[in-house]
Amino acid sequence: MDLSKDPRRPEDELVRAARAGDREAFQALYEKYLDRVYATAFRIVGEHDLAADLTQEIFLKVYEELPGFRFESRFSTWLYRIAANRAINKANEISRHARLQEQIARERPATGPRESDSPKKGFNDERVQAALNGLSAKLRAVIVMRYLEGLSYEEVAGALDVSVGTVKSRLFMAHAALKTLLGDAPEES
């Protein structure tokens, strides 16, 4: 039996084996967390293709950084910290790029109709995803990790390398913003 795929094999054992170069152990960790890392990235950046690319970048970084993992936190917390930070950085980069594009568009006269963004495919509630996209990347990350990934306040704080108080503060601000963003949106049938 392939031990790296044995669900009874403790995660710490898989991490130690992967740190030592066992590719099957790393593959088992990859398979275990792939969907959750993708979901986290998607919910922060809001685009499927970008989230898929980010997921690969995240696991590449995890692979490269794994020898430095010291078991000071749970592996999942460490992984989510990498995932959230990468996704936040990418979302901020996209936001900066969008602001620059808007500035360029304001300075240049319009030559034709503007193309609208295509709807996000595959997400159950497009209004919710649109509202999430309206949040800053930091607020979005807290919402995603707390409610969509089900992490505790402490786990979110560990993953984002902030205090529990900061997590609660960001959640409060995100709730207020989402209430505004979703409160005025028309109901879809």
Buried (B, 14 or more C-beta within 10 A) or exposed (E): EEBBBEEEBEBEEBBBBBBEEBEEBBBBBBEBBBEBBBBBBBBBBBBBEBBEBBBEBBBEBBBEEBEEBEEEBBBBBBBBBBBBBBBBBBBEEBEEEEEEEEEEEEEEEEEEEEEEEEEBEEBEEEBBBBBBBBBBBBBBBBBBBBEBBEBEBEBBBBBBEBEEEBBBEBBEBBEEBBEEBBEEEEEEE
